[in-house]
Amino acid sequence: MEKNGKQIPSKTARILFGLFSLFVGLSGIALIYGGVNLIGAGGSVSFLIIGVVMVILAWLLFTRKWLAVWVNAGLIAGSLLWALYEVKLDGWALIPRLDWPVLFGLIMLCLTPFAKHYFTRFSRKAWYLLTVIPVVTCFALVLVPLLNPSSIHLADAGKKADGAAGAFSTGTVDSPDHNIAANHDETNWTAYAGSNLSNHYSPANLITPDNVSHLVKAWEFHTGDLPAPGDKTEYLNENTPLKVGNSVYVCTPTQQVIALDAASGQEKWRFDPHADKKALFTAGAYCRGVAYFERADVPAGAACHARVLWGVTGGRLAAVDAETGKLCEDFGDQGYVDLKKGIGDFTPGYFGNTSAPIVVRGKVIIGHMVRDGQDRYAPSGVVRAYDAVTGKFAWAWDLGRPGITSEPGPNEHYTPGTPNVWAPMSADDKLGLVYMGTGNAAGDFYGTERTPAEEEYTASLVAVDAETGQVKWHFRTVNHDLWDFDIGPQPNLVDWPTPQGVRPAVIQATKSGQIFVLDRETGKPLMPVKELPVPQGADGGNWTAKTQPFSVDMPNTVGAPSKKAEVLDERVAWGMTPFDMLACRVQFKKARYDGMYTPPMLGGTIAYPGNHGGLNWGGLSVDLQQGVMVMNTNRLPYYEQLFTRDEINKAGSKSLNEHGRSLGYMPQVGLPVGAKKAPWLSAIGVPCIAPPWGYLTGIDLHTKEVVWQRPFGTGYDSGPFNIPSRIKLTMGTPSDSGALTTGGGVTIIGAALDNFMRAFDTRTGEQRWETRLPAGAQGAPLTYVQNGKQYVVAVVGGHQRLGTKLGDSVIAWTLPDNKKE
């Protein structure tokens, strides 16, 4: 429409372009505000410049100037150059830098029918050139790297790992008392990670990279252990079952143990210890595993000749007949040992048994978790051993009573607040040593008031004589730990070649990103360990160790596993939009970050690796035949902050001892400061660092080099605001539980935050199989051969803390009869 020779826009065009102008202007103002804050924190001027140009663009759009089209094209081009300068062709990192140019361009294309009659002048050819080309360019630069990620590095299938012929490690030890858990063959899975050697490896070789794609479901069993309506207890399915003889032994979140027929999945028996519901609510409902023991002094078939043992949250150690599920009444008091004895009077669930006990030299040895950050006066971290037949107390490793392994006397208690052993343990039955990884003394983020013994044994691998409870040696993985880097990964026991010959070794992965290799007889490093300087200058009354131990010749897990740790800078800050990315950048610049071991501060710290690792309790899987170590790792910084005692009190945060609510804090009552820790997330609930957030990696133990690596997991079942994206792009998700490797050269793993089970060629890292699951698989799978068929079994029950779908399935897969070759 024209009037006096001038173009007059329609009412609809004015409204639509007016709304678009308002949107662009408000976006620019938001970026100006955030950009000023970022500059004030010492960050980039880029957001301020972009915001100013957006405001100019908004005004030009509102006043109908054709120049707006050119300014928009220039803004997109400038943003594109800036994005490529900062993150190159990293598709995920480009998203928040280029999604708004795509959005602006698409909106303008949608307004094409109104544009001719809106602007004071108009060129259709220029309009399309200046809108379509920038949109397509930005879209392609994001999409192409996402569909063809450069972060996937596979090995050459024809290149065998360097090393001599034969297996890298034997995977067996001599057991003087013929302990069934000391070793395992292809037909059994006798301890949590396969055997006491704890490698998540089976010599079973019927399933191979060539036929694994033919796996089909053999059976599915439903435990029925699900939260009742209104039950606010967190259900955390982390179980890896055992398989001995013809039975698979499953432990459910409420610590019911169920025996299933290994070939059919039919229930044989079930035992419910009726765990304390208040304790489960406080600690969380989970059971990583059980232990199995066979008596040598009674014939097979006698009552409780074989028994299943496990810890019950609320303070009990239970033993039932492996054949019938009935309590072994000769064990402890009618089948139970009281684990509260000697601990003291604490809120139910303040301490609890989450990992499987371990059986060595006729002793069942059990540790427990203690809720972090509550009170300096917390339950003791004591580890105890009991006779596996009678349940009679054998010894206690109590850090506050060095050299004393007896029970406390009347009206006495084990030393409160000492580092606990919550993670799975390992053992060498030949040496008679049990290997346990310790946590921190109570008050994880404040270390000034620790005792000398707590300082020495915090975050340490400790070798204890299984018969006496005396410490043989220990190796501290973190000096004066202020980051909650307790040892979560289970130690792996392998043979290790050295210039002096093969030595029995223990590989200890850590949350802190280091992978140490030690002589398991002496504790001396078999791979070099150097003490290197780390950031100083703690506040809140803390002090920092001047150096930390680094395993310099092994890959680390700080970022994508390699021998060079990832160091963050402002450019890594990320979000789904420029606004949450900018907020993350401001937070990064305002917080303290000086690299690994930056001490926690009152003003906030970016901790990388975060409290989750690195590696957590899922640990490592070692293919003992090929000498390939497989690990699923996290790339997820944490935001940690200290708070003064006055701030904690004003917030109303209470510890479990005070029978109150922590309100998201770690009150650390009895210490000068409390704390908060959480993954570094944006306001919409996505990490403040671009994917990948998790990797699956294969390391050649002959060369100690990464041979393949890939982001692990997709965003199919997760997304902003916890809304599943249903987009199956490989992005890498955080994960806890570990992988299974087999003698057939296959790695099988669930673990990721999408509900899939996957199989990979252990030698190359190539994915060979994937199947959809009815829930999350946050427990490591196991495998065994039964009646000539190899089965892979996993608990598929989900995990409320990790946000995966709950279920109650135990699923077995096998090859069809015509696909065994």
N, C-alpha and C positions, 0 to 999 in steps of 0.2 A: 504494500500500500504506500502511495506517495502523496505528499502534500507540499505544495509550493516547490516541487522538484526535489524534496528530501524524502528519504526512506522512513516510513513510520512503522515500527514493529507492531505486530499484533499483541493483544493482551496476554495471550498464552506464551508468546515468545518472551515478553517482558518478565512474566512470572518465572518461567523456567530458567532463563539466563540470570535473573535476579537471585534465585535460589542457589544457582551454581556459583555466582559471584560471592554470595554470603558464605557458602561452604569453603571456597578457596580462601577467602579473607580470614575466616575463623581458623582455618588450618594454618595459614601463615602466621597469625598472631600467636597460636600455640607454639609454633616452632621458634618464633622470636623469643617468647618467654623462656622456653626450655633452652634455646641457644645461648641466651644471656647467662642463665644458670650454669651451663656447660663451660662457657668462657670464664666465668667467675671461679669455677673449680679447676681451671687450668687446661680445659679441653679445646677442641677444634672450633673454628669460627664458621664451619660449613653450614650448620643448621640455621644460624642467624642470617647468613646470606640468602639461603633458600627461603627462609620465612619472609624476609624483606621483599624478595622478588615475587613471592606469592601474593603479598598484600598489593603490590603494584599491579600484578596481573588481575587481581580481583577488581581493582578500581577501573582498569581498562575495560574489563568485561562489563562492568556495571554501566560505564559511560558509552558502551557500544563501539569502542575504538577497534578498528581492524588490526591495529598494532598488537592487540591482545593475542591474536593467533600466533604472531611471530615471537612474542615474549614467551608464550607457552612452549613453543618449539625450542626456543633457546634455553628455557629452564630445564626441559627434558634432556636436551643435549648436554648441558652443563652437569646435570645430576648423573647422567650416564658416565661421563668422563670421570667424575668424582668417585662414583661407585667402582669403576674398573680400577682406578688408582688405589683405592683402599683394599678391595678384596679380590681383584682380578676376576676370573671366570668361575667363581664359587657360587653356584646357583642358589643355594640356601641363603648365603650371606647377602646376595643381591636382592632378595625378596623385599625387605623393608626399605631398601634404597630405590627400588624401581616400581614397587606396586602402586604408589601414588601417581607416577607419570602414566602408567597404564590406565589407572582409574580415570584420571583427568581426560586422557585421550578418548576413552570409551564413552564418557559422558558427552564430550564434544561431538563425537560421531553420532550419538543418539539424538543430539540437538541439530543435526544437519538440516532437517526439513524446515527449521525455524531460522537458521543462521542467515540465509540470503536476505531475509526481511528484517533482520535484527541489526546487523552491523551497518555503519554509515557507508561502507563500501564492501564489496564481496567478490572474491575470485574462487569459483568452484574448484579449479585445478589446484590452486595454492592451498585451499582448505583441506583437500584430501591429502596432498603431499605433506602438509605440516601436521596432520593428525594421524593418518594411517601409518606412515613410515616410522615415526617415533614409537607408536604403540607396538607395531610388529617387531621392531628391533629390540625393545625392552623385553617383550614377552619371550622372544626367541633366546635372548641372552640368559634368561632365568630358566626356561624350560629345557633347553638342550643339555646343560650340565646336570639338571635333575634326572633326566632320563638316561644319561650316560655318565654316571658319577666317576670322576677321576680318582676318588678315594678308594676304589676297589682295585686291589693289586693281587692278582692271582699268580701262582707259581707255574712253572713249566711242567706239564704232566710227565714229560719224558726224562726229567732230571731228578734223580734220586738224591735224597739228602746225603751230604758228605759223611763219610765214616766207614768203618770196617764192615765187612759182611757180618750178618747175624744181628740179633736183637741189640738195641742200645742198652737195655736193662733187663735183668732176669725177671723181676717182679715177684720174686719169692724169697723167703728166708726160712731157716730151720727153726722150728718151734720145739723147745725141750719138752713141753707138756702137750704137744700136738693140738694146740689151740686152733679150732676150725677157722677163727677170724684172722689168723696170722697171714693166710694166703687165700687165694680163690682160683678156681679154674673156670673153663667156659660154661660150666653147668650151674655154678653158684655165684652168689653175691653176698658175702658173709659179714660185711660191715658197711657202715654208711656210705663210704666211697669205694666199695668193692671188697676191700680187706683192710686190715690195720695199716697197710702201706699207703692207702688213701690216694690213689691215682686216678680214680674215676675211669678206669680202663678194664676192659675184659679181653681175654685172648680169643673169644668167640669170633669166628671168621666166615660164617655162612652168608652174612649180609656184606656186600661189597659196593664200591662206587658204581659198578656196572649194573647191579640189580636192585639197588636200594629204592629206585624210583617205582618199583613194583610193590612196595610195602602196602599191606591192607590191614584193616582192623581185625584182630583175632577175637578179642572180647572186650567188653566194657562193664565195669562194676560200679555201682553207686553206693557210697558209704552211708548216705543219709545224714551225714554230720554237717548240717547247715544251720545258720542262726535262725532262731524263732522270731516271729514278728515282734518288733519292739526291742529285741536284744541288741544292745549297742556294743557288745564285745567285738573287737576286731578279729576276723577270721583270716589267718595267714597260712595258706597251704604251702609248706616248704619241704614236705616229706620226700625222701628217697627210700622206698621200701627195701627190705632184704629178700633174698631168695636162697633158701637152703632145702635141699631134697626136692620134694614135690610141692613146697609151699612158698608163697609170697606173703611177707609180713608187712602190713600197712599200718601207719600210725596217723590218725586223723587230727584235726586242729584241737579238739577237746581231749586228745590223748587216749582215745579208744584204740585198741590194737585189734586188727582183723587179719585172720589167716585165710588166704585164697588159694585155690588149686592153681598151680603154675601154668597148666595147659588150658584150662577152661575158664578160669576166673570165678568159679563158683565159691561161695563163702563156706569155709570149713568151721570156723568158730569166731566169736567176737568177745572181747573183754572190755568192759567199761569201768575204769577206776573211779568214776564220778569225781573228776577234778573240781576243786573249789571254784565255784562260779565267780566269786568276788576276786579271787586271785587271777583267773583268766581275764576278767574285765580289766584289771590293772596291768597285767603283763602282756596281754594279747594271747589269742588262742592259736598255738602252733606247736608242732612236734616235728623236728627235722628227721629224727630217726630213732631206731631202737638198736639194741645189741643182742647178740646170740651167743649162747654158751652151751657146750656139751660136757657132761661129767664123764670122766674116764674111769671112775671107781664103781659105776653101776652099769648094768647091761642096757642096751637100747631097748626101748619099750617100757622100762621102769618109769614110775611117776617122776616127772621133772628131770629125767635123764638129760633132755635138751630143754633149755628155757630161754624165754625172751625177757629182756630187762630194759627198763626205760624210766626216765624221770617224769614225775607227775607234778605239774605246777600247783603250788600250795605246800610243797615240801615233803614229797615221798619218792622213794625208789621202789618200783614194783617188779615182781618176777612171776611169770606164769609159765605153765607147761606148754612147750612149743607144739605138742601134738593135740592137746585138748583145750587149751586156753584157760585151764583152771589155775588158781593161785597156787604157787609152790609154798605150802604152809610151813616148810622147814626153813624158809628164807625170812630172816628178820622176825617180825611179829605178824604171823599169819600171812606172809607173802609181801610184806611191806617193811621198808626201813624208813625211820623218821629222819628226814633231812633238816628239820627245823632244830633238832637238838644241837645245842652249842652256838646257834646263830643269834638268838635273842628274840625279843618280841617286836615284830615289825608288821606293817600293813600287809595283808595277804596279797601276793603278787609283786611286792617290792623286789623279791628275788624269785627266780623260777628257772626250771630246767627246759631249755629249748633245743639243745643239740643232743645227739645220742651219746650215752656213756660208751666207754670202750673197755673191752675185756682183755687183760694181759696177765700172764702168770697166775691164773686162777683168781684174779682180783677184778671186780667191776669198779671202774674209776669214773667219777662224775664231777663235773664242775657246774656252774650255773651263771646266769646273767643277773646283773643288778641294774635296776633302772638308773639311767644316767642323770647326773646333774641335780639330784634332789637335795642331798644333805651330806655334810662331811661325815656325820655319824650315820653310816649306811651299813647294810648287811655285809658281813665279811665276804671276801672273794675266795675263801678257802676251797681247795680241791680235796676230795676225800675218796678213799678206797675201802671197799668192803669185800669180804669173802664171797665169791660168786655162788657158792653153794649154801652157806648158812646165813649170809647177810651180816656176819659179825664184823664189827669195825676193825680195819687193818691199819690204816694210817691217814694222817691229814697233812697236807702241805699248807701251812698257815704262815703267811709272810711275816706276820708280827711276832712269831715265835721261832726264830731261826734254829734249825737243828732239832726242834721238838716236834714229834709227829703223833703224839698221843692226843686223845680227846681232852678238852678242858675239864677241870674239876667241877665239883658242885658250885653253883652260883657264879661260874666263870663262862666266858664266851670266847669264840674265835675272834681274832682282831678285827674290829669294824673298819669299814672304809677302804680295805686293801684292794689291789687290782684283782679282778675276777677272770675266770676262764669260761667264756660263754660260747666260744666257737668250737667246732669239731676238733677232736684230738686225733693223733696218730700214734703208732707204736711199732717198734722193732722187737719182735718176740725173741729173736736170737740174743740181742743185747740186753733184753729185759728193760728197755727204756720206753717211757711214754713221753711224747712231745706235745707240749701245750703252749698256746699263744695267749699272752695275758692282755688285759685291758689296762685302764688307768685307775689310779686311786680315785676315790669319790671326790667330785669337784674337778671334772675333766679340764676345764678352761682356766684353772687357777692352781699353780704348782708350788707356791712359795712355802706352804706349810706341810709339804710331804716329808715323810720320814726318810732317812737314808736308804732303807730297804725298799720303800716304795719308789724312790728315784731310780734305784738300780734295776728293779724288775718291771717297771712300767713298760708296756708295749714290747715285751720280750718274748723270745722263744726259749722255753725252759725244758730241759731234759731231766726227767725225774726217774729214779729207780722204781720200777713198778712193784717191787716186793717190799721196799723199806720206806718209800716216800722221801728219801734224801735226794737233794739236787745234785745231779752229776755235772751239769754245766748250764750256762744260759748265755744268750746273745741278745743284747738290747738293740732294737731296730730304730728307735727314736730316742734322742737325748732330751730329757725334761719335756715330755710330751704335753703340749698345750692345745692340741688340735683334735683330740679324741681319735688318734690314729691307733686305737687298739687293734690287735691282730685278729682279723676276722677270717682270712683264708686258712683252710686246713693245711698243715705241712704235708708235702709230698716226699715220699721216701723212694729213692732210686739209686742205682749204681752210677758212679760218676768217674769217667776216665781222668787220670792225672798222670804227670810224668813219672810218678812213683808207682803207678799201677792203679787199678780200679779201687775206689773207696766207697763205703756206704755213705750216702749223702742225704741231706734233707734240703729240699727247695722250699723256701719260705717267701711267698708273695705277701704284699702288705697293702693296706689302704694308702699309705704314703707314696706309693708308686714304685718302690724299690723291690727287686727280686733278689734275695740273698741265697747263695748256695753254700752250705756248711757241711763239714764232716760230722755225721750224726753220732759218731763215737766220742769226738772230742769237742765239737762246737767251733772248731777253727774254720775260717772261711776257705773254701776251695776255689772261689772266684774273688778277685781283688775287691776289698772294701776300703774306701778312703773317707776320712773325716774332712769335710769341706765347710768353709765358712757360710753362714746363713744370716738373714736379716736380724738386726738387733733392735732394741728400743721399745720393749713392752711397756704398757701402762697398767693401771688398775692394781699396782702392787706386785705384778708378776716380774720375773726375770727370765731371760732366754739363754739357752745353751749357745755357745759361740760357734759350735760346729755340729753337723749331723752326718750320720754314716750314709754313704752312697755306694751302691753296687755298680761300679763304673763300667764293667765290661759286659753286663747283662742289659737287655732292653728294659726300659722303665715304662710305667703305665700312666705317665703324666701327659695326657693328650692321647693321640694315636700312638700305640706302643712302638717305641724305637729307642735308640741309644741317646737321643737328644730330647730332653724334656721340653714340652711346649711352654712358652712364656707368653702371658696375656698382655695386651695393651688395649687402649680405648677402642680400637677398630673392631675388636671381637664382639663388643656389645651388640646385642641383636634383639629383634622382636618381630612380630608379624606385620607391624606398621611402623612408619617413621616415628610415631609418637612414643610407643613403648620402647622402641630402640633408643630414642633420645633419653628417655627416663633411665634406662639401664646404663647409658653412657655417663649420665650425670652421677648416678650412684657409684659407678666404677671410679670416677675421678675423685669423688668425695671420700670414698673409702680408702683404706691403706692397702696397697698391693705392691710388694717388692719382690715377687717371685715366691718360690716354694718356701715354706716355713715362715711366712710373714706372721708375726705374732698377733693374737687377737687384741683388739683395741676397743676403748670406750666409744670411739667415733665410728666403728665398723671396719671390717676387714673382708676382702675377697680372699677366700681360702681355696687354693688350687694346687693339688687335687683337694676335693672336698671331703667331708666326713664319710661320704659313701664310697670313696676310692675313685680311681684306682680299681683295685680288686676288693671284693667283700667276701662274705662267708661261702659263696659258691666255689671259690678257689680255682685251681688249675686242674686240667686233665692232661695226662702224659701218655701218649702212644708209645709204649715201651718197646714195641717192635721197630718202629721207624725213627724213634728219637725226636718226635715232634711234640712240643708242648702247646696245647690249645687253651686260650683264655678269652673270656668275654669280659670286657672292661668298660668302665664308665668314664665319660668325659663331661663332668658336671661340677662346675665350681659351686661353692657354698658362700653364703653371706653370713658372717659371724660377728657378733657384737657383745661386748661386756656392758654390764650395768652396775652402778654402785648399789650398795645395800639399801640406801634410802630410796633409790628408784625402784628396786624390787619390792620393797615394802609398800610404797605408794601405789604400785600397780596391783597390790593385793595378791601377789603370787605366793603360794604356799607349797611346801614339800609334802611328800607322802607321810613323813613323820608328824607333820602338823595337821594331817587329815584334811587338807585343803586341795585346791586346784592350782595347777602351775600357770594356767592362762597363757600358754605358749612360751613361757620362760623356762630356763633351767635355774631355779632359785639358788642352788648351791648354799643352802642355809649353813651357817657356821663359818663361812668364808667372807672376805670383804666384798666380793663381787658375784653377781649372777651372770647369766649369759642367754643368748638366743643363737640358734643355729638352724639353717634351713637351706635347701637348694636356692641358688641365685635365680629367682624367677621374676618375670615381668608382671604387670598388673593384671594381665589376662591369663596368667598361669602357665606361660611357656618359658623355658630357660632363657636367660639373658645372654646366651652364647649360641651361635648358629650350630645346627647339626653338622656332623654326627655327634650324638650324645652317648653313643656306645659302639664298640668295635668287637669283632671276632677276629682273632689273630693266631696264626701258627708260627711258632719259633723253632728253628732247627737247633737242637741241643748240641749237635756236633760243632756247629759254627757259632752258636749264640746269636744268630741273626734272624730277623723277621723274614720269613719266606713267603708268607701271604697275609693279606689283611683286607677286611671289608667292613663297612658299616653294618651293624647287626640290628635288624628289626625295622618295622615300618610304622607309620602313623595311622594305620588302618583303624585301630581301636582307641585312639586318643586324639586330642586336639585342643585348641584354645577353649577355655571355660569348661574343660573336661567333656567336650562334645566330640564323639568319634568322628573322624574326618571321612572314613570309608574311602580314603585314597591310599592305594597300595604303592607308595613311593618309598624306596629304601632310604631311610634317613638316619638310622642308628638310634636306638632307645636305651635308656639305662636298664640294667639288669643285675640281678643278684646271684641266682642259682647258677650252677656250672654246667659243663658239657660232659658228654660221654664219648670216649674214643674206644675203638675196637680193633681186634686183630685183623679184621677185614679191611682196615684202612678207611673207616667211616667215622665221622664226628656227628653226633646227634644231640640236638639241644632245643629246648623251648625258651624259657627264661625272659625273652624280650616282652615288652609291654603290649604287643599284639598277640592274639590268640592263635599261634601257629606252632607246630613242631616242624623242625627242618633237619635235613641231613646234608653234610658236606663231605667232599673228598678231603681227607686229612692231609694228603700230600700237597694238593694244589689250592684248596680253599673254594673250589667250584661247588655251587649249590646243586645237589642232585635230587632232592625230594622236599616236598612241603605238603603239609596237610592242615586243614582248618580244625580248630579245637572248640569244644563247647564252653570253655572257660580258660583262664590263664594257667600257664604251666610254670609255676615258680619253684618247682622242685626239680632237681637234676634227674634225668632218666637212668635206668639200669638196663642191663641185657643179660640174657642167659640162654643156654641151649636146653631144650626139654623135648624128649622123644624125637630127636633128630631135627627139630625145628628151632631156629633162633628167634627169640622174642625180644622186643624192646618195650619196656613198661614205664609209664610215667603217671604220677598223680596230677590230675588236671582239675584243680579246685579254686584257682584264683587267689588274689591277695589284696585285701582291702587297703592296706597302707600304700601299696603301689598302684592302686586304682584299677586292677584288672578284674574282669568279670568273675563272680563267685560261681562255684559248682561243687560237685561231690564225686567226680569221676576218677576211676583208675582205669587206664586204657592200655591195652597191649596190641602191638602191631607185629606182623610176621610176613614172610613171603608166601605167596600161593605155592602149592606143591609143584607147579610146572615152571616156577621161576627161581629155583634154587641155584641154578648155574648161571 
